[in-house]
Each structure stands twice: as structure tokens, then as C-alpha cells.
Amino acid sequence: MKYISTRGQAPALQFEEVLLTGLASDGGLYVPESLPHYSIDEIASWSELTYSELAYKVVQPFVDGAIPDADLKQLIDETYAGFDHDAVAPLKQLGHNEWVMELFHGPTLAFKDFALQLLGRLLDFILQRNNKRVAIVGATSGDTGSAAIEGCRRCDNVDIYIMHPHNRVSDVQRKQMTTVIGDNIHNLAIEGNFDDCQQMVKACFADQSFLGGERSLVAVNSINWARIMSQIVYYFHAALSLGGPHRPVSFSVPTGNFGDIFAGYLAKQMGLPIAQLVVATNKNDILHRCISNNDYSKQTLDHTLSPSMDIMVSSNFERLLFDMYDRDGAAVSNLIERFASGSAELDQAAWQRVSEHFDSFSVDDDVTCATIAEVFESTEELLDPHTAIGVKAARECNRDTSIPMVTLATAHPVKFPEAVLKAGCEEPKLPHHMADLFEREERFQVVANDINAVKAIITSS
Ligand SMILES: *Cc1c(COP(=O)(O)O)cnc(C)c1O
């Protein structure tokens, strides 16, 4: 399988190369040249598979021999054996045809483990085979950093540099990153905000000459195709668990960078009957404004109780736009340029298609907390604030209550105690395997908000 850039200028790459890069050289994102498509009967034949068997079915055509099938199968088995729930992604019922799929049973208690636990193993396999070394440079407002560190800590050929804004991530999130001790793990607490961290990551990728040619950089945010690929699996898993594919299922997805919900869109393109895809945002609602009103204007960043969705623009939205513009890379380039100079509208035909595929809703902090409280009262399920936004959006957007509606529960509530307490619920306890998190030794360095300081650390370690 070949991968092509959303801007149409960069060379097509194979899976292995796509795994080992970040953005395409023309500034675009890589997508598969074509998707596998499955009939209802084929999908139905997967209904007895375990999560990891299903993951192999879904992922194998994308890897397409870059890793021998038997090895790939083993890597996938190991990945999901490390989750601490036998169902890997259990579904819980909240009400009539109303479900949440818990995606927080991985090592860092957020859905990003589904992709990054596998990504780390894929990287390790390929780098060892090629006897190559890479550096992961990433920025995090919390969940990505810990999932990337947990996913790649045992990769001998990977050095990990994760920047987080100093004093601006929650204690649980910081400890999850900084208590993983290893010579290849470098936590940089930047004296700036999350945007500053992200800018520095971009600057590192834009000019890699400071590395002296010894290592190349690998991206671990959702611009990396392997992350999206791994997330397609659980849409099939949910549908198969709820009577699909002979009946349709709908999904509501708490969304920031549009990675997770884009995987749902791909599942639908691959043949899974999905009735509705609901984009759930917090007050940072660029996606909701775009989908409901064709308004893709950038607005100032709001800090909310659901920080993992605090974004101004969604990088993966470009992958969707590529399809909505009939895979015309020149049209996408042109659109992105117009966005940069202040324009904020999609072509009417493209916007029409976006709004046919997606519903959307935006939820503020007060309603987030009210939803946590209400769901806890009626079901004793304690939702994290991101998931609460998903549940609220699902209720608002549901067009057919005879179809199961599944909200992706993207994080364990223990990671976001502020929202839980504001909702009037008791602070949840850390799961067994992290009960001693607050006693563990932390290791991180405070670094000036200065790209040269960051580059100096990367080159010297
Ligand atoms: C990363 C994250 C999201 C947003 O996912 P995207 O793929 O960026 O849309 C939502 N909830 C939680 C808890 C997250 O960590």
C-alpha cells in the first residue's frame, strides 16, 4: 500500500517510511492511496475475534508486509495484552441504546495508548532490523507525552524528548511522564505555554540539520499515520459488540486534533455501517463552527476543564478536507494558504459533504460538569470531562434513538480531578498499578523557552 500527501507534491511513500517521518515534505499529511473495503458479510465474519485478532485484521493491509505478518501479529498481541481489562475496550451501557466505550485501560489511562503502545513496538521492530536510531520530539499538554513515553520507553533505538509547559499540566499527567526513568527518556519542562512547545517541535522538524545527520526525527502526535490506523480498530470492535454490522451504530467522539474521529470516518469508508459521527468539542469549537456553519476561523485559545481538546486548529482535519475536495492536493494547498491569510470558508460543495458526514456540538465547562454529575447520579459511571462532552454531544445530536450511540470514553476520570470535584463527585482513586504514583521519583529538566536551548539538549544526549 502506498501513502500520498494531502498537498499532492511530496513523493508517495511505503508504510515503513511513513511510520518514520512526520509531515510530508510539501507540508501535507500522509494518507493511504486507497482504503481496503469490506462487505457486510466479511465484517460479520469477524464477530468472534478477540480485540487483538480484530486489530490484526484491520491493521495488516495498511502495514502490507512492511513487517512480516507473523511478527506483526505478535506485536499486536503483546500490545493489547498489556491493557488491564480483558475486553481491552469494554462497552458500558448508560441508558437505552446509549453506551460508552472505555478506551482508558492502557498503561497511561487514556485512549492514546491504543495507538502509541503499538507504534512503539512497530518502531522498535523496524529500527532494530535496519540498525537505525531515531529521536522522537514531541510536545504535550498532558496525555500524548505520557502515552508516547510509555509506548517507546523500551525501544533501544529511540531517544525520546517530550516538552511540556512547566507548571501547566496536572500533577497526575506530569508524574506519569516524569516518573518513567530511563537513559533514553528526556522530559523538558519548558518555561512557556503549550503553543510555545509545539512551535519548538515544528522548528526542530523543519530544519533537522542540527542533528548532524546521525538520527532523524519521528513524530508521535496524530500526524503520524500509524496512530490513526490503530484507532480504526475500536470502531469495528464497538459495532461488532452491539449487533453490527447487520445494524448500524453511531459514535460521538470528544475531539481536539480530529485524529480519533477521523479514524471513525475511515472505518465508515471501509464498509462499516455507521449512522452518525458526532464531533464533540469544548469551548475551543473551530470544528463545530466549521461543520455547523462553514466558519473555520481561528479564535483565541480558551483553557478549559478538558485540556486535551484545547486547540485552535485541528491538524488532521486536512486529511478529511483532502477527501472532501476529491483528493485534489492543489485545491487543499490553496485552501490552507487562504486559511493562513485569514479566509475561513470551505467551498460550498466541500462543506456540504463535510456536513453530510458529521454532526457536531460544543460543550462549555459548566455543562461538562453538570453532565458528569447527572450521569453519575443515574448510573454511577464517573466520566472524565472529555467523555462527558462526548456524552452530552451525543444526546444533543442523536437523530435516531433506535440506533446504538457509542461515546468514546477517552480518559479515566482520575486524570482530571478538577472537573470531577467541580461536578460535586468524589475524587476517584488511582488504579492499582499506579497507586504509588505520587511516591515515585521524578526526573525532568526545566528549560528556557528558547529553541537553541532545546536543540542543545537533543544533540548532547
Ligand atoms: C488527545 C485526547 C482527545 C482528542 O483526541 P484527538 O485525536 O486529538 O481528536 C480527547 N480526549 C482525551 C482524553 C485526549 O487525551
The ligand as an SDF file (V2000), in Angstrom:
LIG
                    3D

 15 15  0  0  0  0  0  0  0  0999 V2000
   -5.9980   13.5190   22.8320 C   0  0  0  0  0  0  0  0  0  0  0  0
   -7.2970   13.4700   23.5520 C   0  0  0  0  0  0  0  0  0  0  0  0
   -8.5080   13.8190   22.9120 C   0  0  0  0  0  0  0  0  0  0  0  0
   -8.5630   14.3590   21.4940 C   0  0  0  0  0  0  0  0  0  0  0  0
   -8.1930   13.4210   20.5300 O   0  0  0  0  0  0  0  0  0  0  0  0
   -7.8940   13.8840   19.0330 P   0  0  0  0  0  0  0  0  0  0  0  0
   -7.4260   12.6780   18.3250 O   0  0  0  0  0  0  0  0  0  0  0  0
   -6.8530   14.9600   19.1330 O   0  0  0  0  0  0  0  0  0  0  0  0
   -9.1720   14.4140   18.4960 O   0  0  0  0  0  0  0  0  0  0  0  0
   -9.6950   13.6810   23.6350 C   0  0  0  0  0  0  0  0  0  0  0  0
   -9.6860   13.2440   24.9140 N   0  0  0  0  0  0  0  0  0  0  0  0
   -8.5640   12.9200   25.5510 C   0  0  0  0  0  0  0  0  0  0  0  0
   -8.6280   12.4520   26.9630 C   0  0  0  0  0  0  0  0  0  0  0  0
   -7.3280   13.0030   24.8980 C   0  0  0  0  0  0  0  0  0  0  0  0
   -6.1910   12.6800   25.5540 O   0  0  0  0  0  0  0  0  0  0  0  0
  1  2  1  0
  2  3  1  0
  2 14  2  0
  3  4  1  0
  3 10  2  0
  4  5  1  0
  5  6  1  0
  6  7  2  0
  6  8  1  0
  6  9  1  0
 10 11  1  0
 11 12  2  0
 12 13  1  0
 12 14  1  0
 14 15  1  0
M  END
$$$$
